[in-house]
Amino acid sequence: MSRPRALTDPGAVRVTAEQHAGVPRGPGIRRFWGVIPLAIAAGLIVLRAFLHMAPLDQLARAPADPADPPGTTAYAGSILIARGGPVIIGFVATAPARLTVAGEEIAAAAPGPAPSHATTRRLILRHGPAALRFAAPPGARLVWSPVGRRGPPEYVPASSLSPEPPERAAFEAPGRTPLDGAIGLGLLATLVGALGVLARKRLAAVSRNQWIAMAGVLAAGLAVRLIGLGAGLGDGLGAAGQTWDEDTNWSAGRNYLTSLLELDFSDAAWSWNYEHPPVMKLLAGIGAHLADGYGPARALSALWISLGCALLVPIGTRLYRFRAGVLAALIATLLPPLVAHGQIVGHESPTILWWSLAILLALGVHDYLPYDERGLPVLRLRLAWVGALVGVAVASRFVNGLLGLLCALIVVVQAPERWRKPTLAWGAILMPLLAIVTFCVLWPRLWGHPFAALGASLDKLGTLHAPEPFLGEVTARPPHYYFVVYLVATLPAGILAAVLAWGVRAGRERDRAALIMLAWLVVPLIASLSPVRQDGVRYVMPCLPALALMAAAGLDALAVAIDGLLGRSDGPAGRAPTSPGRAGASQSMRLARGRLPFLALSGATAIYLGVTLARTAPYYLDYFGEHVGGAGTVAARGWFEVAWWGEGLDRAVAYVNEHAAPEAVVRRECITPTHLAWFREDLWGPPAKDQREEWTVWYAPAQRPCAVPPGAQKVFEVAHDGAVLAAVYRRGP
């Protein structure tokens, strides 16, 4: 086996290990440069403390009432109900409290200390200001879940409160806390900048061609997700409607960022949606503070997943060659499942980024190491960084612990003979140690009772999910090959064929690149051994970038084969020669061989994927390949789950809101998830005894039974690729 290639293209100038140690050197301030980002972060926190107004301070002090619990302070004013309908509202307090909203009293004699003990009530409220009075003990917070959100109750922002009574209340930017969002962005930028300084020598070694290619892929990825490839601009971000888990991630992230900015690291402040670690939700929380909606948080998801796809350029350059890396990044950017999860607030988007970044770091652990003892400190430092990044990934999602296994394999396989034993010894110590430490540091809930808190999270995750269709049966325990079948079914047929071409290439070459790629595909599938086999490819998303790189390498090999048939040869599968003497002299010749067939195949692939996205826009969550008949065939035969996330429901609800008469009776029992049904506020009242249901919205009719009232006729439906996602029935004229 040949030695691994460097991060740069063949022929690039190499630098010394000392230059890549990752720590700025020199006298004066450069020696203490780490103080600068810490000072910036502290300054941002202090600035926020000066400018931020606590929600209860936005209300007016009110006279005490004999019914108020002792030790409380009374506040009064108005709360803005932006969307009328069922609102869950209440408070979190560690002592008795009393809340009155629109004349409805909510009281707790002895509330518990955790958010799970929040005292709330579901109220049907009209949009507009509602009178509010809160007798609050010290440290109490108002919480709510507005219409359309049923995740963890959110801290009520000051912008939704007014000290005036409803008839005089005025609100500026209700539902938003842009200051907290801006401070969160500032902290994130400071962290990224500090890491960029640490890695500046390694970043400088990346060729300009790779930077240009990554920038192009990033721009294309953002354009596809934010703007879309459908019939109009509305086919981009948010066009599929709100999805199931977005409110949970958004709400918890908003609370988490508030706790971070207030330096509140108590267990209660970090227990929202505690079955999942907090890093992904913290990232989403930045966008959650910028708007009373999912737009900014979804845009950040688009950024994370586009960055993860762009990193396939240097990864592909290392394992194969530059053009294969560029094509791999383009394929991943345009794969429907990766487009879909880059448009929603979920765990999948940052997962792609962490896996791509960690794999790239693992591939470069042994770059530029001298063969004497000077390289050992650099090796240890790099192994520690890989472990820390694995810890960040696990702090986003538990299943990302499999990334540590893959990185360990890559580091060992890539190790030169001289460094194999030190790599095994130090890697076995530093990588898991730094991963565990990073994971614990990033999750304050673990600081007090780590084992009990972690056990509670895993217990909650172990709850059996609802049954779903799989290969014609409805089951809550699909077989262990569930994820493999889903990956095949949700991969476009053309890309699947290219992956098979890679299989032929890998079987012929049987080198390190083939071993690493096979491990990249197989390791995430270890999740099949857990009880969490559900929701399609959601839990094995890292397999998709691996499949994209396999497809690109397969097309690269096919281009070389076509070039050979035309009378030219480029060596085995077009791999770049590793001999330093040959690299510079034959580089232009190598790139020319197979170039035209590769450009033709790449262009055809890009057009094919672009047409696929345009044809199925905007419901990429329900994309299935041509080889399984698309979403229509899948839904009709019950092979896979269609319309699970809530996509398309918004259009059915909008039709009812537009056409239903005032106070009409709407049947909602045929909608799951129910919290995504944003019906008009007058449509939420209980029907009179002599009234009959006039409207029925049926979501996922192919797989969820629902008894449509006699005489009702279908008046509207939301269809995708032959499958009906939602249907509206009306009874009467």
N, C-alpha and C positions, 0 to 999 in steps of 0.2 A: 504494500500500500504506500502511496506517496504521502509526503508530509502535507499537512493542511496549508492551504494558501492564505495569504494575509488579507486583511480587510480591504486593502486597496486593489485596483486592477493590476494585472500583470504588467511589469515594467515600471510601476510607480516607485518613487523614491522611498526608501525605508529609513526609519529613525531609530534611535537607541531606546532600550528599555527604560532608562532613566527619564527620558522625555515623556514616557507614557505611564509613569507611576501614578499620575492623577492628582498630585499635590503641588500647588504652586510653590516655587522656590525663589528665594532672594531675600535681601535685607528689607528692613523697614516694614511698611504696612503690608507688603506681600506675604510676610511671614505670618501675619495675623489676619489674613483676608477673611477667615471664617467668621470674624466678629461682625463684618459688614452685613451679611444676610440676617444674622440674629438681631442686629440693631434695627434693620428695616422692618423685620417681623414685629419686634417689640413696639416700634413706632406706630405701625398700623393698628395694633391692638389698643394702644393708648389713644390714638386718634378716634377710633371707634367708640371708646369709652366716653370721650368728651362729646361726640356728636350724636350718639344714640339716645333715643328716648325710650324708656321702659314702657310697655303697653299700659300698665296701670297708671303711670304718670300722665298719660294722655287723657284720662278721665278726670272728672271733678270730684273733690272730696264731698261726701254726703253726710248729713246728720245721722247719728247712730239710731238704730231701731231696737226696741226691746226684744225683738225676735232674733237679732243678730247674735251669733255665738260670741262668747267672751274672748277678748284678746284680738278681735278683728278690727280692721279699718274699712269703712264703707266708701265705695266709689260709685259714681253714677254718671250716666251719659247715654250714648247710643252706639250700636254696633251695626255696620252696614252689611246687609244680606245682598250680595251681588247677584245671586241667582236664586229665585224663589223655589221652594220645594222642601223636601225633608233635610233638615240641618241637624247634625249631632253637635251639641254644644255643652260645655261643662267646665271643669277646672281640675287642676292637680294641686293638692295641698297636703301638708303633713299634720294639720290640725282642723277642727271643725270649721266649715265655711258655708256661706249661703249666697246663691246666685239667683237673680230673677231676670228673665228675658221675655219681653213682650207679655208680661203678666204671668208667665209660668215660672214657678219656683223650683229650683234645684238645690238641694241641701245635702250635706254629709255630716253626720255626727262624729265619726271617727275614721276619716279616710286613711288609706295606707300610704307608705312612703314611695311606692313605685308607680310608674306610669300605668301599669296594668290595673292599678286601683283608682284610676281617674274616675271621677264622678261625672257622668254625662247623661243626657237625655235626648231623644230624637223628637224634634219639633217641626211641624209644618209651618214655615214662615214665608210671608210675602217678600218680594224683593224690595229693597229700600231700607232706610234706617229703622231699627227696632230699639225700644227702650231697654236699658240694661242697668242693673244695680248689683254690685258685688261686695259682700262683706267678707274681706279676705284676711287671713292670718299672714304673718310674714313669710315671704318666699312663695306665696301662691301664684299660680299662673292660670289664665284663661286658655282653654283649648277648644278646638272645634274641628269638625269635618264638614266643609261646605257641600252643597249639592254636587254630585259627580265625583267625590273623593271619599273613599271608605277605608283608607289605610290607617296608620296610627294617628290619633288626634293631633292636630298641629297647634303649635303655640299661636294664639291670635296676635297678628301684628298690630303695632300701634296705628298704622295707616288705615285700619278698618274700624278704629274707635274714634269717638268724638266726645268732648265734654258737654256738648249741648244736647238738649232733648231732641227727639226725632224731627220735630217740625222745623228746627233751626240748624240741624246738624249738617256739616259740610266735610267732605273727605277729599284728600289729595293723594292720588296714586294708591287707591285702596287695594289691599291684599298683597302689596309689595313692600319689601324692605331693601331698596336699591343700595343703601349704604352697606349693609351686610354683604350683599352680593359683590359689590365693588371691593370691599376689604378681603373677601374670600378670594377673588381673582388676584388681588395684589399679593396675598400670601402664596398662592399657587405659582405666580410668576416669579416670586422671590426664590422659591424652592427650585423651580426649573432652572433659573439663572445660576444658582449656586452649583447645581449638578453640572450645568454646562461648563462652568469654570473648572470643576474637577476633571471633566472629560475633554477639556479643550484640545489637548494634544492628540487624543484619539480622534476627535472630530476633524481636526485639521488634516489627518491622514486619509480621510475619505476623499475619493477623487471628485473633481468637479462634475463629471458626467453622472456620478451617482447622486450627488446633491440635486442636480437638475432633474433627473428622473424621479427622485422621491418627491420633489416639489410638484412636478407635473401630476404624479399619481395622487398626491394629497389634494391638489386643486380639483382633479376629476372626481375624486371620492366625495368631497364636500359638495360639489355641484350636483352630482347624482342624488345625494341624500337631501340636500336643502332645497333644490329646485325641481329635480325629477326629470324623467324621460318620457312622461306620458303626453297626453294631448295638450296639456297646458301647465302653467306654473303651479297650479293647485295640486298636481300629482307628486309633489315633493314632501317636505317635512310635515307630518301630521295629517296628510291626506287620507290615510287609512282610518283615522279616528283614534279615540283614546283606547288604550289596551289595558288588559287585566291588572297587571302589577305596577303600572306606572304610578298610580296614586300612592302605593305603599312606599316605593323607593323615593318618590318626590317628597312626601310628607316627613318620613324619617330623616332624610337628608337635610331638609330645612331645619328640623329640630336639632340635629347633630351640629350643623354649622353654627347655629345660635349658641349652643353649649360651648363649642370650641372658642368662639369669639369672646364669650363671657368667662373663659377659663374655668368653666364648671365641669369638673371631671368626676362628679358623683355617679354612683351606680344608676340612680334613677334617670339622670340626664342622658345616659347612653344605653338605655334598655328598650328604646323604640324599635320594633321589628328586630328583636334581638336574636332571632334565629339565623340571621346573616351578619357577617362582619361589616364594619362601617365605612371602609375606604370608598367603595363605589358610591355609597349614598352621600358621603361628604362631597364628592365631585358633583353629583346631581344637585346637592343642596345649594351650590353656587348659583346655578340657573334657577332653582326654585325661589330664591330670594329676589331675583331680578324681574319676575312677572308672576301674576296670579294665573298661571297656566303653564303648560309643559314646553312651550316653544324654546326658551333659552336652554333648558336642561336637555331637550332633544338635540339641539344644535351642538352641545358639548359631547353628547354621545356620538354624533356624526364625526366630530373631530377625533375622538379617541380611536374609533374603529378605522378611520381613514389613515391615521398615523400608523396603526398596526399593520395595515395593508401595505403602506409605503415602505415599511422596514423590510419587506420581502425583497426589495432591490438589493441591499447589501447582503442579505442572507443568501439569495440566489446567486449572487456574484461569487460568494465564497464556495458554495457547494457545487456550482456548475460554471456559469459565466455570466457576464453582465447582461447580455440580451435576455437570457433565461430569467434573471431576476426581475428585469423590467416587465416582461410579459407575465410573470407570476403575480407581481403586484397589481397589474392591470386586471388580470382575471379575478383575483380576490376582491378587488374594488367593485367589480361588476357582478359578482355572484349574488343572486336574489336573496338567499338567507342572510348574507352579510350586509346587504343594503337594508333589509328589513330591520335587523337588530341595531343598525346604526341610525334608525329613525325613531326609536323609542327609548324611554328611560329605563334601562335594565342593566343587569350584571354582565351581559354578554359583551357589550362594547369595550369597557376597559379590560376585560379578560383577554380579548384579542391583542390589545396593546401590550399587556404584561407578558404574554407568551412570546410575542415577536421580539420584544426588547430583551427578555431573558435569554432566548435562544441565540440572539446576536451576541450578547455578552459572553455566553458560554463558548461560542465558536471562537471568540477572540482572546480567551484566557491566556493562551501561550504565544500570542503575537510578540515578536521582537525580543523574546527572552534570550539573554546570553547563556552560554553553556557553563557558566561558573556560578559561584554562590551569590553573585550580585542579583541574579534573577529571582532568588527565593522570596525576598520581601515583596517584590512586585506580584509574584504568583499568589502569595497569601492574600494580598490586598484585592486582587481580582476575584479570587474565590469568595472572599467575604462579600464583595459587591453583588455577585451572582446570588449568594444566599439571601442578602438583604432584599433583593428584588423579588425573589420567591416569597419572602415574608410579606411584601406588599401585595403580591398576587393573592396569597391566602387570606390576607386581611380584606380583600374584596369579595372572595368567594371560597368556601371551604374546598371545593373540588379542585381548585387550582393548586392544591398540595401536590398533585400529580406532576406539576411543572418541575418540582424539585427532582423527581426521578429522571425526567428527560434531560434536565441540565446536567445531572451527575453523569449520565451515560455519555452525553456529548463531550463533556470535559475529559473523561477518561479515554474515549475513542480518539479524540484529537491530540492527546498528549504525546509529544515526542518521547522517544525511549529515555532520553536523559532526565526528563521531568515526570516520568510515569509514577514512580514510587512517591516522590513528594506530593504529586497531585492527588494520589489515592489517600495518603496519610492526612494532609492538610484539608483536602476537600471533605473527607469524612468528619472532620472536626468543625471546620469553619462554616461550611454551607448550611448544615442543619442548625447550628448554634445561632448564626446570624438570622436565619429565617424565623426561628422561634422568638428570638429577642425582638425583631422588627414587628412580628405579628402581635406580640403582647403590648409593645409600646404603642402601637396604632389603635388599640382597642381598650380604652380606659375601663370598660366594664370588667375586664379581666384583672385589673390591678389589685382589687381587694381579695376576691375569692376566685382565682383563675379556674380551678378544676370544677367547682360547682357551677360557675357561670357558663363554662364551655359545655359541661354536661347538659345544662338546661337548654342551650341552643341546639345541640345535637338531638336531644329528645324531641324538641318541637319540630325539627326537620324530618324526623323519622315517622311522622304521621302519614298514614296511607292516603294517597291521592285518589281523586274520583276516577271511576272506570273510563276508559277511552277506547275507541275502535282501533284494532290492529289486525290487519290481514283478515278481515271479515268477522272477527270476534270482538266483543266488548269486554275488556278485562282491566283490572287494576294491577295485575302482576304480569306484564308482558314478558316474553322470554329474553334471555341474555343477549340474543342477537338483535334486539330492538334497535339500538343505535346504528348498527351497521346497515340494516335495511333502510332506515330513514336517511342515512347519508347517501345511499345509492339512489333513493327515490327523489331526493331534493336537489341532486346535482344535475345540471343541464346535460342532455345526452351527449352533446359535442365535447364537453369537458370530461365527461366520464370516458369517452373514447380516447381522449388524450392521456388520461390517467392510465388506461390500459397500455398505451404505447410506452409510457414510462416504465410500466412493469416489465415489458420486454427489454428495455434498456437496462434496468436495474438487474435483471436476471443475467444479462450478458456481462455487465461490468463488475457487479458484486464488490463495490468499493465502499469507502467510508461514507460518501454522500448517500449511497443507496441505504446503508444501515441507519444513518441518522434520519433520513426521510421516513423510513419504515417505522422507526421508533416514534417519530413525531406523530404519525398516524395512529399507532397502536396504543401509546401510553394514555391519551385521553379516553380511550375506549375501556380502560380499566374501570371507569365509572359504571360499566355494565354489571359489575359484581355487587354494587350497592342496591338498596331497594329503590333508589331514585332513578327509575327508568320511566320517563314520561316527557311530554311536551316536545316531541320531535328531537331536533338536533341541539336544543337549547343547552344541554349539559355537556355536549362534546363539540362546542364551537371551535376549539383550537384545531380540530381535524380539517376544517375548511381551508385555512391558509396552507396547510400541508398538502392538501389535494390540489390547490391552485399551483403550488410550486412543482408538484409532480406532473401536472398537466403541461406546464410551461417547459419542463425538461423533456417531456415526451414529444412535444412539438418541435423542440430544438433538435432532438435526435431524428425526427421524421424529416426535418428540413435538410439535415446532413445526408440522410439516405437518399432523398430526392436529388440532391446535388451530386451524389455519387452516381446515380443512374444517368445523370447528364454528363458523366465523364470526369468528375472531380472528386477528390477525397479529402477529408479533414481529420482523419484519425478517428479513434473510437468515439462515436456519438458526438463528435464536434467538441470534445473537451479541450480546453486550452492547455497547451504544453506547459509542464511545470519546470522544465529546465530553464534556469535564468539566462543561459547563453542563447537559447532559442527564442525566449520570450520577446526580447526587444526586436530581433531581426525579422521575425515572422509574424508579428502582431497584426500588421495591416493585411497580410495575406490570409491569416486565420479568420479575421473578421469578415473578409470578403467572401470566403468559401461558405456556401449555404446561406448567404445573406438574403438573396432575392427570394428563395423559397420560404425562409423564415419570416421575412417581411410580409409575404403574401399570406402565410398561415396566421400570423399575428393580426393582420388587418381583418381577415375573415373571422377570427375569433372575437375580436372587439365588436365587429358589426353584429355577429350572431348574439352575443350577450346583450348588446344594446337593444336589439330587436326584441329579445326575450323580456328585458325589463319594460320596454314600452308596451309590449303586448299584455303584460300581467299587472301593469301599474294600476293602483298603488298597493295592491294586496300581496306583497311579496312574502308575508308570513304564511300564506297559503299556497306558495309556489310548489309545484311538483313537476318533474321532468316529463318530456315527451314520451319517454320509454315506458312510463306508467299511465299514460293517457291524460295527464294534467289533473287539475283539481276536480273537474267534473266527474271523471271516471273514478277517482279515488273516493269521492263523497258517495257516489251512487253504489259502489261496491263495498263500502265500509272498510277500505284498506287502511286508511290513516285518518287522523283527526283533522277536520276542516272547521274553520270558524270557532276556534277555541279562545282566542285572545280578546275578542270583542270588536275586531276590525269589521267595518261596514255597518255596525249598529247605529252609528251616529246619523247616517243618511236616512235610515228607516225612522228614527225618532224625529228627525227634522221634518220628514214628510207629515207625520202626525201633528207636530206642532204647527205646521203651516195650514193644514186642512181641517183640523178638528174644531168643532164648535165650542164656545165657552162652556166650561164645566162638563165637558163630555166625559164619558166613562171609558177609561183605557185599561185593558187587561195587561198586566205586567208579569204574570206567572210564567210565561213562555220565554222570558229573557234571563239568560245567565251569561255574564255577570250582571246583576240587577243595578249595581251602582253606576254603570255606564249609561243608563237611560236618563238623559237630561230632559225630561218632559217639561212642558210649560207648567208654570206654578199652579194654574187653575185646574190642571188635570190630575192633581194628586189627592183631591178630596175624596172621602169615602162615598160610594154611591148610595143613593136612597134605596129603600127596600124594593120599590116598584121599578127601578131603573135596570136596564139591561146593558151589558157591555157593547159599546158601539165600535171600539177599535181594539184590535189584537196585534201585537208585534211578536213575531215568532223568530227567534234567533237560532241559527244552525238547524234548519228544519230537517236536514238529511240525517242527523244523528241524535236529535233530542225530541222525544215525543211530546206532542201538545195537542189537546183536543180543541180544534177550532169551533167556535160557536156555530150552531146550525144557521144557515142562511147567510153566513159571512162570505164575502168574495174578496179575492186577492186584488188589491188596487195598486200595489207597489212592491218591488223587490230589488235587492242589491245582489247582483250576480258577479262572479269572478271565474273566468276560464271554464264556464259550464257548470259551476257550482253555485247554488243559492246560499248566500251568507245570511240574509235576513229578508223577511217577507212581512208585509202589512196587510191585514184583513179588516174589512169594514162591513158592518151589518147595518142595513137600512139604506135609504136612498142616497 
